[in-house]
């Protein structure tokens, strides 16, 4: 399951993976593909949220270049740092 939502100059992304298929690289592949697609659309911020206790998701976002920038309603908010 993937989620993409455009708000002004920001795209919010998200994903869920069935427990039967987690830890197999699917979330990494789809999130990387979403990032590439968004970057082809123009110069947008890319953000994602993750439950702080969901370490697999937090680690995935960090691996992809996201950094936590806020916390809202018990959810960690991440921003992709654009590479020059």
C-alpha positions as CSV (number, residue, x, y, z in Angstrom):
1,X,0.0,0.0,0.0
2,X,1.5,3.4,-1.0
3,X,0.4,6.9,-0.3
4,X,1.2,10.1,-2.1
5,X,-0.4,13.5,-1.4
6,X,0.5,16.8,-2.8
7,X,0.1,19.9,-0.7
8,X,1.3,23.2,-2.3
9,X,5.1,22.7,-2.6
10,X,5.2,19.4,-0.6
11,X,4.6,15.8,-1.4
12,X,3.7,13.6,1.5
13,X,4.5,9.9,1.0
14,X,3.8,6.8,3.0
15,X,3.7,3.0,2.7
16,X,2.6,-0.1,4.5
17,X,3.8,-3.6,3.8
18,X,1.9,-6.8,4.6
19,X,3.6,-8.7,7.5
20,X,4.1,-11.6,5.2
21,X,6.4,-9.5,3.0
22,X,8.2,-7.2,5.4
23,X,12.0,-7.1,5.6
24,X,12.4,-8.0,1.9
25,X,13.2,-4.6,0.5
26,X,9.8,-3.8,-1.0
27,X,9.3,-0.6,1.1
28,X,12.8,0.6,0.1
29,X,12.1,0.0,-3.6
30,X,8.7,1.6,-3.8
31,X,9.7,4.6,-1.6
32,X,12.8,5.1,-3.8
33,X,10.6,5.0,-6.9
34,X,8.1,7.5,-5.4
35,X,11.0,9.9,-4.6
36,X,12.3,9.6,-8.2
37,X,8.9,10.2,-9.6
38,X,8.3,13.3,-7.4
39,X,11.7,14.7,-8.3
40,X,10.7,14.4,-12.0
41,X,7.7,16.6,-11.3
42,X,9.7,19.6,-10.2
43,X,11.3,21.1,-7.1
44,X,9.1,19.8,-4.2
45,X,9.8,19.0,-0.6
46,X,9.2,15.4,0.2
47,X,8.0,14.5,3.6
48,X,6.9,11.3,5.5
49,X,5.6,10.4,8.9
50,X,6.4,7.3,11.0
51,X,5.5,6.1,14.4
52,X,8.6,6.6,16.6
53,X,8.4,3.0,17.8
54,X,8.4,1.7,14.1
55,X,12.2,1.5,14.0
56,X,12.2,-0.4,10.6
57,X,10.3,2.5,9.0
58,X,12.5,5.2,10.7
59,X,15.6,3.4,9.6
60,X,14.3,3.1,6.1
61,X,13.6,6.8,5.8
62,X,17.0,7.7,7.2
63,X,18.7,5.3,4.7
64,X,16.9,7.1,1.9
65,X,18.2,10.5,3.1
66,X,15.3,11.7,5.3
67,X,15.9,13.4,8.7
68,X,13.4,14.0,11.4
69,X,12.3,17.6,11.5
70,X,9.2,17.5,13.8
71,X,6.8,15.5,15.9
72,X,3.1,15.8,15.5
73,X,0.3,13.9,17.2
74,X,2.8,11.2,18.4
75,X,4.2,10.8,14.9
76,X,7.7,11.6,13.8
77,X,7.8,13.9,10.8
78,X,10.7,13.4,8.3
79,X,12.0,15.6,5.4
80,X,14.1,14.4,2.5
81,X,17.3,16.3,2.3
82,X,17.8,17.1,-1.3
83,X,21.2,16.2,-2.7
84,X,22.8,18.8,-4.8
